[in-house]
Amino acid sequence: MEKIAIVTGASRGIGREIAKTLAQKGIKVIANYNKSEEDAKQLKEEMKKENIEIDIYKADVSNREQIKKLVEYTLNKYKKIDILINNAGISEYKLFTEETDEDWNKIINNNLYSAFAMSQEVIPNMIHNKNGCIINISSIWGMVGGSLEVIYSVSKAGMDGLTKALAKELGPSNIRVNSIAPGLINTSMNSNLTYEELKELKDEIPLGKIGNVEDIARCVNWLVNDEFTTGQIISINGGWIIT
């Protein structure tokens, strides 16, 4: 039976590659986006060229009502949700003493609250079906903290805590919950780094290179198909952070 997946923040970067990979594996994907409508439309057209149909759906996943509509749309059309990828997120590079309440609310709502609320809305269907897979895309900074990215680090650490607690609570319902904590990945989120900064970072990474979005998507595909991994924080970082 065809599996149904929602991927949040799927118009660009890691989320886009996850959506493509799952769709190419025969999973029906609802690719969520918020502001990047043209990118989402391009993704849909790109998949059409491979004779693959995906849904694109605009929703701000920091907003409960828009989350509800996204989930209702999916259930009305496909009757179930097998997979949730909580990927949507934003970052900010700023001294902690310059962070504001507005920064806190924006980052926590986009990164952590979205994963909380999306999970809360899809879980009843997963429990009913006694089957489900939730994957949270966190960050190495959630594991070890990132200088000048304090609120971002807090939001990603929260996602990892959510992962561990939910894995225990939902295991009896055959629902697996895991986090993937990427290291330095070649996406627009890191476009502010200069060539010299990237070179210095590469020198710190044992594998001597930065990661690609495909590295994360391959891990997502594995977790979707695996049946005995839950509650884990899997860090794909080239050996940069080893815990």
C-alpha positions in Angstrom: 0.0 0.0 0.0 1.3 3.5 -0.9 2.7 5.4 2.0 1.8 9.1 2.6 4.4 11.6 3.8 4.2 15.3 4.8 7.5 17.2 4.5 7.6 20.6 6.0 9.8 23.3 4.6 10.1 21.3 1.4 10.6 24.0 -1.2 14.4 24.4 -0.7 17.5 22.9 0.7 17.4 19.7 2.8 13.5 19.6 2.8 13.4 19.7 -1.0 15.9 16.9 -1.4 14.0 14.8 1.2 10.7 15.4 -0.7 12.3 14.4 -4.0 14.0 11.3 -2.5 10.8 10.0 -0.9 8.7 10.6 -4.0 11.3 8.8 -6.1 11.0 5.8 -3.8 7.2 5.6 -4.5 5.9 7.5 -1.5 3.2 10.1 -2.0 4.6 13.4 -0.8 2.8 16.5 0.4 5.5 19.1 0.1 4.8 22.0 2.4 6.1 25.5 1.8 5.4 29.0 3.2 7.0 31.9 1.4 8.9 30.1 -1.5 6.0 29.4 -3.8 8.0 29.6 -7.0 10.5 27.1 -5.6 7.7 24.8 -4.7 6.1 25.0 -8.1 9.5 24.3 -9.7 9.8 21.2 -7.5 6.4 20.0 -8.6 7.4 20.5 -12.3 10.8 18.8 -11.8 9.0 15.7 -10.4 6.5 15.8 -13.3 9.4 15.3 -15.7 10.1 12.1 -13.9 6.4 11.1 -14.1 6.1 11.6 -10.4 3.2 13.6 -8.9 3.7 15.4 -5.6 1.3 17.8 -3.8 2.5 21.2 -2.8 0.7 22.9 0.0 1.2 26.5 1.4 1.1 26.7 5.2 2.9 28.5 7.9 3.7 25.7 10.2 4.3 28.0 13.1 0.5 28.6 13.0 -1.8 26.0 14.5 -4.8 26.7 12.3 -2.7 26.5 9.1 -1.2 23.2 10.4 -4.7 21.9 11.0 -5.7 22.7 7.4 -2.6 21.0 6.0 -3.3 17.9 8.0 -7.0 18.0 7.1 -6.2 18.4 3.4 -3.9 15.3 3.6 -6.4 13.1 5.4 -9.3 14.2 3.2 -7.3 13.3 0.1 -5.3 10.2 1.2 -7.1 9.0 4.4 -3.9 8.5 6.3 -0.5 9.9 7.2 2.4 7.4 7.5 5.4 9.7 7.6 6.0 13.2 9.0 9.3 15.0 8.4 9.6 18.1 10.6 12.2 20.0 8.6 10.9 23.6 8.5 13.2 26.0 10.3 15.1 29.3 10.3 18.4 30.5 11.8 19.9 33.7 12.9 23.5 34.7 13.5 23.7 37.2 16.3 25.3 38.0 19.7 23.2 36.6 22.5 23.1 40.1 24.2 21.5 41.5 21.0 18.8 38.8 20.8 15.3 40.1 21.4 12.0 38.6 22.5 10.9 38.9 18.9 13.9 36.8 17.8 13.1 34.2 20.4 9.4 33.9 19.4 10.2 33.8 15.7 12.9 31.1 15.9 11.2 28.9 18.6 7.9 29.1 16.8 9.3 28.2 13.4 11.7 25.5 14.6 10.4 23.9 17.7 6.7 24.8 18.0 6.1 23.7 14.4 7.5 20.2 15.2 5.4 20.0 18.4 2.2 21.1 16.7 2.6 19.2 13.5 3.3 16.0 15.5 0.4 16.6 17.7 -2.0 16.9 14.7 -0.8 13.8 12.8 -0.3 11.4 15.7 -4.0 10.6 16.3 -4.2 9.1 12.8 -0.9 7.2 13.3 -2.2 5.8 16.6 -5.4 4.8 14.9 -3.4 2.9 12.3 -0.9 1.5 14.8 1.9 2.7 12.4 4.0 5.8 11.9 7.3 7.4 11.4 8.3 10.9 12.6 11.7 12.4 11.7 12.8 15.7 13.1 15.6 17.6 11.3 17.5 19.2 14.2 21.2 20.2 14.2 24.6 19.5 15.7 24.1 22.8 17.5 21.2 21.2 19.4 23.7 18.7 20.7 26.7 20.9 21.6 25.5 24.5 21.2 26.6 27.0 18.7 28.2 30.4 19.4 26.2 33.3 18.1 23.3 30.9 17.5 21.9 30.5 21.0 18.2 30.6 20.3 18.7 28.3 17.2 20.6 25.9 19.4 17.9 25.9 22.1 15.2 25.2 19.4 17.1 22.3 18.0 17.9 20.9 21.5 14.2 21.1 22.1 13.5 19.1 19.0 15.9 16.3 20.2 14.1 16.3 23.6 10.8 16.0 21.8 12.2 13.1 19.8 13.3 11.1 22.8 10.2 11.7 24.9 7.8 10.9 22.0 9.7 7.8 21.0 9.0 6.4 24.5 5.4 7.5 24.5 4.5 6.3 21.0 6.6 3.1 20.8 3.6 0.9 22.0 1.6 2.3 19.1 4.3 1.2 16.6 5.3 4.8 15.9 9.0 5.5 15.5 10.4 9.0 16.3 14.0 10.0 15.4 16.1 13.1 14.9 18.7 13.7 12.2 21.2 16.4 13.4 23.1 17.6 10.3 26.5 19.2 10.6 27.7 21.7 8.0 25.6 21.1 4.9 25.8 22.9 1.6 22.6 24.9 1.7 21.5 28.5 1.4 21.4 28.6 5.3 25.2 28.6 5.2 25.6 31.0 2.3 26.8 33.8 4.6 30.1 31.9 5.1 33.1 33.2 3.2 35.4 30.9 1.2 38.1 31.3 4.0 35.5 30.4 6.7 34.4 27.3 4.8 38.0 26.2 4.3 38.7 26.6 8.0 35.6 24.5 8.9 36.6 21.8 6.4 39.9 21.6 8.1 38.1 20.8 11.4 36.1 18.0 9.8 37.9 14.6 9.8 36.4 13.7 6.4 37.7 17.1 5.1 34.5 18.2 3.4 31.1 19.6 4.0 27.9 17.6 3.5 25.3 17.7 0.8 21.5 17.6 1.1 21.6 14.1 -0.5 23.5 12.9 2.7 20.5 13.8 4.8 17.9 12.5 2.4 19.6 9.1 2.3 19.4 8.9 6.1 15.7 9.9 6.0 15.0 7.2 3.5 16.7 4.6 5.7 14.8 5.7 8.8 11.5 5.5 6.9 12.1 1.9 6.0 13.8 0.7 9.2 11.5 -0.9 11.7 13.6 -1.0 14.9 15.2 2.4 15.3 13.5 5.0 17.5 14.4 7.7 20.0 17.8 8.3 18.3 19.7 11.5 17.4 21.7 10.6 14.3 24.3 13.2 13.6 25.5 13.4 10.0 28.5 15.7 10.3 31.6 14.0 8.7 33.1 13.4 12.2 33.1 17.1 13.1 31.2 16.3 16.3 31.5 12.8 17.9 29.6 12.2 21.1 
